[in-house]
């Protein structure tokens, strides 16, 4: 006969749970008890634990327009309650300023699987463990962990084995080149891991000419003649053909908003570290963001982040946000996100407000993070570096 456990009456609030006496105490080789790190929590009151939010932040371009050669990390570790530099739980973003005819080393203190550099301003070069790349404003390059056996290129041990040496050849406006540098060291710090010696993806260089030409070749309307919510390109790698992401962890988009245009509210579970590539000076170009929508799909009590050319703003995960250009010129933005991880895990949950409201008005609430009715892919649009760019 099968035996069944009887269900006892529930404990009163605050009552102690009677536990059986342990027959053995487990200790490690140093004699410390294995129970020293044990914690047990009641489920309902801890399933959604109290945690600090990723804050909305704006980092103005003035940070990289003056001063000596320097790295300027966007360190929100206090707000995130972690003991290492981080802008979001998984990523650290930085401005890098390099004065004309000077060099500057950038490196990670622990380890990173992915580093990306976007050239905000100037012309120069970067020496990596896989060779030297020459760059100009609007170019972008991404680096993997090159393995344990490749010699470092930096002169100071503080820069670490994944160091890159940047040289500014020319930048007449502010006397120094500016780079936007993002990497995933905080994720590895949290996990307590280092990359394997096997290179996960190959380095890639995206020219400004190729990226902008591809964006401008896209139609601004869909097959039904409706204006698209966005007009942009996702930057991918041959190693990420399934996720269509910059690296296995990083995701990036070059997106343009036409004059007098609005991009409707949308949301995703990744944190966006948005670089305003270009916004006409004095023009009202901005992003509105909110924790929630009303019944008509409008943002409730939104916050606003103004776009300034070369500035960055942080969009928290899950917040509804919309982009607006009230000026007379195209505005450009390049967000870098940790969406490579979320896309792989099928948890990115990218949603548009109008679709969400339509479902709710029809009496449906989607729980699934992937909506098979709206998922789609298209072909690789890259056809090689344009001849006018020359070899780099």
Secondary structure by P-SEA (a helix, b strand, c coil): cbbbbbbcccccccbbbbbccccbbbbccccccccccbbbbbccccccccccccccccccccccccccccccccccccccccccccccccbbbbbbbbcccbbbbbbbcccccbbbbbbcbbbbccccccbbbbbcccbbbbbcccccccccccccccccccbbbbbbcccccccbbbbbbbbaaaaaaaacccccccccbbbbbbbaaaaaaaaaaccccccccccccbbbbbbbcccccccccccccbbbbbccccccccccccccccccccccccccccccccccccccccccccccbbbbbbbcccbbbbbcccccbbbbbcccbbbbbbbbccaaaaaaacccccccaaaaaaaaaacccccccccccccccccccccccccccccc
